[in-house]
Protein backbone atom coordinates (compact mmCIF):
# COMPACT_ATOMS: atom_id res chain seq x y z
CA UNK A 1 0.00 0.00 0.00
CA UNK A 2 1.10 3.55 -0.61
CA UNK A 3 -0.05 6.84 0.89
CA UNK A 4 -1.77 9.27 -1.50
CA UNK A 5 -0.95 12.79 -0.28
CA UNK A 6 -3.66 14.54 -2.35
CA UNK A 7 -6.66 12.85 -0.70
CA UNK A 8 -4.92 11.44 2.41
CA UNK A 9 -5.83 7.79 1.77
CA UNK A 10 -3.91 4.60 1.26
CA UNK A 11 -3.94 3.22 -2.30
CA UNK A 12 -2.81 -0.20 -3.48
CA UNK A 13 0.56 -0.15 -5.20
CA UNK A 14 0.74 -0.88 -8.86
CA UNK A 15 2.86 -4.04 -8.56
CA UNK A 16 3.61 -4.92 -12.19
CA UNK A 17 7.13 -6.08 -11.35
CA UNK A 18 5.89 -8.72 -8.88
CA UNK A 19 3.32 -9.96 -11.40
CA UNK A 20 5.96 -10.19 -14.14
CA UNK A 21 8.31 -12.09 -11.82
CA UNK A 22 5.50 -14.51 -10.86
CA UNK A 23 4.58 -15.18 -14.50
CA UNK A 24 8.25 -15.52 -15.45
CA UNK A 25 8.94 -17.97 -12.63
CA UNK A 26 5.87 -20.02 -13.56
CA UNK A 27 6.93 -20.11 -17.20
CA UNK A 28 10.45 -21.25 -16.27
CA UNK A 29 8.98 -23.99 -14.07
CA UNK A 30 6.63 -25.22 -16.81
CA UNK A 31 9.40 -25.21 -19.42
CA UNK A 32 11.79 -26.99 -17.05
CA UNK A 33 9.30 -29.75 -16.26
CA UNK A 34 8.34 -30.05 -19.91
CA UNK A 35 11.97 -30.28 -21.02
CA UNK A 36 12.68 -32.99 -18.42
CA UNK A 37 9.65 -34.97 -19.55
CA UNK A 38 10.93 -34.91 -23.14
CA UNK A 39 14.57 -35.61 -22.23
CA UNK A 40 15.66 -39.09 -23.33
CA UNK A 41 15.81 -41.62 -20.52
CA UNK A 42 18.73 -43.99 -20.33
CA UNK A 43 17.85 -47.65 -20.75
CA UNK A 44 21.36 -48.82 -19.91
CA UNK A 45 21.20 -51.88 -17.73
CA UNK A 46 17.70 -52.87 -18.82
CA UNK A 47 18.80 -55.08 -21.67
CA UNK A 48 18.67 -58.83 -21.23
CA UNK A 49 21.51 -60.42 -23.14
CA UNK A 50 20.39 -63.11 -25.56
CA UNK A 51 21.16 -66.66 -24.52
CA UNK A 52 20.56 -68.79 -27.61
CA UNK A 53 20.80 -72.51 -27.18
CA UNK A 54 23.45 -74.40 -29.06
CA UNK A 55 21.82 -77.83 -29.07
CA UNK A 56 18.36 -79.31 -29.40
CA UNK A 57 18.77 -80.99 -26.00
CA UNK A 58 19.50 -77.63 -24.37
CA UNK A 59 16.39 -76.15 -25.99
CA UNK A 60 14.29 -79.02 -24.62
CA UNK A 61 15.77 -78.48 -21.15
CA UNK A 62 14.79 -74.82 -21.27
CA UNK A 63 11.28 -75.74 -22.33
CA UNK A 64 11.08 -78.15 -19.39
CA UNK A 65 11.94 -75.22 -17.10
CA UNK A 66 9.19 -73.21 -18.73
CA UNK A 67 6.70 -76.06 -18.33
CA UNK A 68 7.60 -76.41 -14.65
CA UNK A 69 6.04 -72.99 -14.06
CA UNK A 70 2.64 -74.35 -15.13
CA UNK A 71 1.38 -75.63 -11.79
CA UNK A 72 -2.14 -76.43 -10.55
CA UNK A 73 -3.10 -72.74 -10.60
CA UNK A 74 -2.90 -72.73 -14.41
CA UNK A 75 -5.82 -73.71 -16.61
CA UNK A 76 -4.76 -76.93 -18.40
CA UNK A 77 -5.67 -75.37 -21.77
CA UNK A 78 -3.28 -72.51 -21.05
CA UNK A 79 -0.06 -74.39 -20.29
CA UNK A 80 3.05 -73.70 -22.35
CA UNK A 81 3.26 -76.01 -25.35
CA UNK A 82 5.93 -77.24 -27.73
CA UNK A 83 5.05 -78.90 -31.01
CA UNK A 84 8.31 -80.58 -31.95
CA UNK A 85 9.38 -82.90 -34.75
CA UNK A 86 11.87 -84.50 -32.34
CA UNK A 87 14.90 -82.73 -33.75
CA UNK A 88 16.01 -79.35 -35.04
CA UNK A 89 14.19 -77.86 -38.00
CA UNK A 90 15.28 -75.14 -40.40
CA UNK A 91 12.84 -72.68 -38.81
CA UNK A 92 11.09 -72.39 -35.47
CA UNK A 93 7.98 -70.33 -34.81
CA UNK A 94 7.35 -68.76 -31.40
CA UNK A 95 3.75 -67.63 -30.92
CA UNK A 96 3.24 -65.06 -28.16
CA UNK A 97 -0.36 -64.77 -26.97
CA UNK A 98 -2.20 -61.55 -26.15
CA UNK A 99 -2.19 -59.84 -22.77
CA UNK A 100 -5.51 -61.29 -21.61
CA UNK A 101 -5.15 -64.64 -23.35
CA UNK A 102 -3.00 -67.78 -23.21
CA UNK A 103 -1.37 -70.28 -25.62
CA UNK A 104 -4.81 -71.77 -26.31
CA UNK A 105 -5.35 -68.67 -28.47
CA UNK A 106 -3.32 -70.46 -31.18
CA UNK A 107 -5.09 -73.85 -31.03
CA UNK A 108 -5.71 -73.72 -34.82
CA UNK A 109 -2.62 -71.90 -36.08
CA UNK A 110 0.03 -73.88 -34.16
CA UNK A 111 -0.89 -77.31 -35.63
CA UNK A 112 -1.06 -75.78 -39.11
CA UNK A 113 2.49 -74.40 -38.75
CA UNK A 114 3.68 -77.72 -37.31
CA UNK A 115 2.26 -79.55 -40.35
CA UNK A 116 4.28 -77.16 -42.56
CA UNK A 117 7.48 -78.49 -40.96
CA UNK A 118 8.11 -75.95 -38.21
CA UNK A 119 8.81 -76.63 -34.57
CA UNK A 120 6.33 -74.40 -32.73
CA UNK A 121 6.75 -72.94 -29.24
CA UNK A 122 3.76 -71.48 -27.38
CA UNK A 123 5.00 -70.06 -24.07
CA UNK A 124 2.50 -68.96 -21.46
CA UNK A 125 3.28 -65.40 -20.45
CA UNK A 126 3.54 -64.71 -16.69
CA UNK A 127 0.29 -64.03 -14.81
CA UNK A 128 -1.89 -65.33 -17.66
CA UNK A 129 -3.95 -68.50 -17.98
CA UNK A 130 -4.76 -68.88 -14.29
CA UNK A 131 -7.71 -71.04 -13.25
CA UNK A 132 -9.09 -68.30 -10.98
CA UNK A 133 -9.60 -65.90 -13.91
CA UNK A 134 -12.68 -65.87 -16.08
Steps between C-alpha positions, in 0.01 A plus 500: 500500500610855439385829650328743261582852622229675293200331665674359811409135436692181449497362144613158382837505328518427134712184530575412137852384584376236747243376248764477226735310732219258596408433136867466405569255782193295407606491136852386593353226720265377226777501239739322737251224579404470135863477389571229760197302387628506141864430591609152390515247781792263519412134458851383584484194718150401391610279215487125544784341309388231258577145604440287191524128543765311312337157499154352467541332840573836663189648338290213637648554847402866488149408394480259794586793729225701337251215540590465868344842559160364393374372834148420624404869495520501119208402280606178321409656163739786572822312576811569294521269200767377262412334172826332406607268220749340741803677359611838371318649204609772260256746659325529834189706566437657841140613548449757776140529619316822582501671838168355616536165326715186514663250259156351431446810284703321229323161515438513121809682374765302692408157353483653152855638536619168644358317196702739279820367660563754775570432864252723684542646849201646686624642831250610761578856601526569876175568688282370215294183468419462869205284604362774727449740207192503283 
